[in-house]
């Protein structure tokens, strides 16, 4: 369901759609007469998400913050409904998306420090079937992600209206954030999450040095005022919190 909305310009609005596990952000662009998604949740999110999108301009494309099942597998359902829509990933996601690389299973400390608290934040825990399928702990796409209507972007490409891309690897090599300098909104994916109202630097990472370098990169960006995370509430933010 949509839990909050904010006008960015007279023609552009952002909505937080709270999925069962993770957030989906809807950008409604009345100038282009198009709608964009940042991430697309799980297949179980699709039905209510489709209802929310029905009153908005046509869905043009989905841009993913990173290739993890709770952010991308909604595409399995959405692609059947929105037949002109494409899904975009950062170019570093190619090995996972094409099935050449499996997502590593998290360590026990990752489960206790990040994954379980994130699930508690959304009030959702996977069933046995979802765990066997791949659940929240990797990708279920053993033969590669569905191969049609996929594009890959670089940090220089304008894939979302009003937002610039910041490559923030660490959680995944392909992790990206999106920053709107006018509103000060940073869509952080799982690079930064919000648990119990606090901004948390994700410790569930593929590469610790990359994560530390990404934090330094964010600290050098002026004007970040709000965090819109992959998990947790949207909230005001000061760089001093990192």
C-alpha positions in Angstrom: 0.0 0.0 0.0 1.0 3.6 -0.5 2.0 5.0 2.9 3.3 8.5 1.9 3.5 10.8 -1.1 5.5 13.9 -1.8 5.4 16.4 -4.6 8.9 17.0 -6.1 7.8 19.5 -8.8 4.4 20.6 -10.1 4.5 17.6 -12.5 6.5 15.0 -10.5 5.5 13.1 -7.4 7.1 10.3 -5.4 5.1 7.7 -3.5 6.4 5.0 -1.1 4.6 1.7 -1.7 5.2 -0.6 1.3 5.6 -4.1 0.1 5.5 -7.2 2.2 9.2 -7.2 2.6 10.7 -4.1 1.0 9.8 -0.7 -0.2 8.9 0.2 -3.8 9.0 3.8 -4.9 6.6 5.1 -7.5 7.6 8.2 -9.5 4.5 9.7 -11.2 5.6 12.1 -14.0 2.6 14.0 -15.4 4.8 16.0 -17.8 6.0 12.8 -19.6 2.7 11.1 -18.9 4.6 8.1 -17.5 5.2 6.3 -14.3 8.5 4.7 -13.1 9.2 2.2 -10.3 12.3 2.0 -8.2 12.4 -1.8 -7.4 9.4 -4.0 -7.7 9.2 -6.2 -4.6 8.0 -9.8 -4.5 5.4 -11.5 -6.7 3.0 -11.4 -3.7 3.2 -7.5 -3.9 2.1 -7.4 -7.5 -1.7 -7.5 -7.1 -2.1 -4.5 -4.8 0.7 -2.7 -6.6 -1.1 -3.0 -9.9 -4.2 -1.6 -8.3 -2.2 1.4 -7.0 -0.7 2.0 -10.5 -4.1 1.8 -12.2 -4.9 5.5 -11.5 -1.5 6.7 -12.7 0.1 7.3 -16.1 1.3 4.1 -18.0 4.2 2.3 -16.4 7.3 3.0 -18.5 10.1 1.1 -16.8 11.4 -0.3 -13.5 14.8 0.6 -12.2 16.3 -1.7 -9.6 18.6 -0.6 -6.8 20.3 -4.1 -6.7 19.7 -7.7 -7.7 18.1 -9.3 -4.7 15.0 -11.3 -4.8 12.9 -9.1 -2.5 13.6 -6.1 -4.9 13.3 -7.7 -8.3 11.1 -10.8 -8.4 7.9 -8.9 -8.7 8.9 -8.5 -12.3 7.8 -12.1 -12.9 4.2 -11.0 -12.5 4.4 -7.3 -13.6 5.9 -8.1 -17.0 2.8 -10.1 -17.9 0.6 -7.1 -17.1 2.7 -4.2 -18.4 3.7 -5.5 -21.7 5.5 -2.3 -22.9 7.4 -2.0 -19.6 11.2 -2.8 -19.3 13.3 -3.5 -16.3 16.7 -1.8 -15.8 19.7 -2.9 -13.7 23.2 -1.4 -13.2 25.7 -3.0 -15.5 27.5 -4.7 -12.5 24.3 -6.8 -12.1 24.9 -8.7 -15.4 26.4 -11.9 -13.9 23.5 -12.3 -11.5 20.7 -11.3 -13.9 22.1 -13.6 -16.7 22.4 -16.5 -14.3 26.2 -16.8 -14.4 26.5 -16.0 -10.7 24.5 -17.1 -7.7 23.9 -14.7 -4.8 25.7 -15.9 -1.7 23.7 -17.1 1.3 24.1 -14.7 4.2 26.1 -15.5 7.3 24.4 -16.0 10.6 25.4 -12.6 11.8 23.8 -11.1 8.7 20.5 -12.8 9.5 20.5 -11.6 13.1 21.9 -8.1 12.6 20.1 -7.0 9.4 17.7 -9.5 7.7 15.6 -10.5 10.7 15.3 -6.9 11.9 14.3 -5.8 8.4 11.6 -8.5 8.4 10.4 -7.4 11.8 10.2 -3.8 10.5 7.8 -4.9 7.8 6.0 -7.4 9.9 6.7 -10.2 7.4 8.4 -13.6 7.7 8.7 -16.0 4.8 6.9 -19.4 4.8 8.6 -22.7 4.3 7.8 -22.7 0.6 9.4 -19.3 0.1 12.5 -20.4 2.0 12.8 -23.5 -0.2 12.2 -21.3 -3.3 15.0 -18.9 -2.4 13.1 -16.7 -0.1 14.8 -13.5 1.0 18.3 -15.0 1.1 19.4 -15.0 -2.5 18.0 -15.4 -6.0 15.6 -18.2 -7.0 16.5 -17.8 -10.7 18.8 -20.8 -11.1 18.7 -20.5 -14.9 19.1 -16.7 -15.0 16.5 -14.0 -14.7 13.8 -13.9 -17.4 15.8 -12.6 -20.3 13.3 -10.4 -22.2 12.9 -6.6 -21.8 16.0 -6.1 -19.7 18.3 -3.1 -20.0 21.5 -2.2 -18.2 22.5 1.3 -17.2 25.7 3.1 -16.2 25.9 5.9 -13.6 25.9 8.5 -16.4 22.4 7.6 -17.8 19.3 9.5 -16.8 17.0 6.6 -16.0 14.7 8.4 -13.5 13.2 11.9 -14.0 14.9 14.4 -11.6 17.2 11.9 -10.0 20.9 11.2 -10.5 22.5 7.8 -10.1 25.1 7.2 -7.4 26.9 3.9 -7.6 27.0 2.7 -3.9 28.5 -0.9 -4.0 29.0 -2.9 -0.9 25.7 -4.7 -0.1 26.0 -5.9 -3.7 28.5 -4.9 -6.5 25.6 -3.4 -8.5 24.0 -1.5 -5.6 22.9 2.0 -6.6 21.2 5.0 -4.9 19.2 7.8 -6.5 19.5 11.4 -5.5 17.2 14.3 -6.2 19.1 17.5 -5.5 15.9 19.7 -5.5 14.1 17.8 -2.7 17.2 16.3 -1.0 15.8 12.8 -1.3 18.2 9.9 -1.4 16.6 6.6 -2.4 19.2 4.3 -0.8 18.1 0.8 -1.7 19.7 -1.6 0.9 22.9 0.5 1.1 21.3 2.3 4.1 18.2 0.9 5.8 16.0 2.3 8.6 15.3 0.1 11.5 13.2 1.3 14.5 13.4 4.8 13.1 17.2 4.8 12.9 19.4 5.0 9.8 21.6 1.9 9.7 24.6 1.3 7.6 24.0 -2.2 6.2 26.5 -4.7 7.5 25.2 -7.5 5.2 27.7 -6.8 2.4 29.4 -8.5 -0.5 32.5 -6.3 0.0 33.3 -4.3 3.1 35.8 -1.9 1.5 33.3 -1.1 -1.2 30.7 -0.3 1.5 33.1 1.9 3.3 34.0 3.8 0.1 30.3 4.2 -0.7 29.8 5.8 2.8 32.6 8.2 2.1 31.1 9.1 -1.3 27.7 9.9 0.3 29.4 12.0 3.0 30.8 14.2 0.3 27.4 14.9 -1.3 25.8 18.1 -0.1 22.1 18.6 0.3 20.9 15.1 1.3 17.9 15.8 3.6 15.8 12.6 3.5 16.4 8.9 3.3 14.0 6.8 1.3 15.4 3.3 2.1 14.7 -0.2 0.7 13.6 -1.3 4.2 11.9 0.9 6.8 10.2 4.3 6.9 11.2 7.4 4.9 12.6 10.0 7.3 14.6 13.2 7.6 18.4 12.7 7.5 21.6 14.4 8.5 24.9 13.2 7.2 26.2 13.4 10.8 24.2 10.2 11.5 26.7 8.1 9.5 
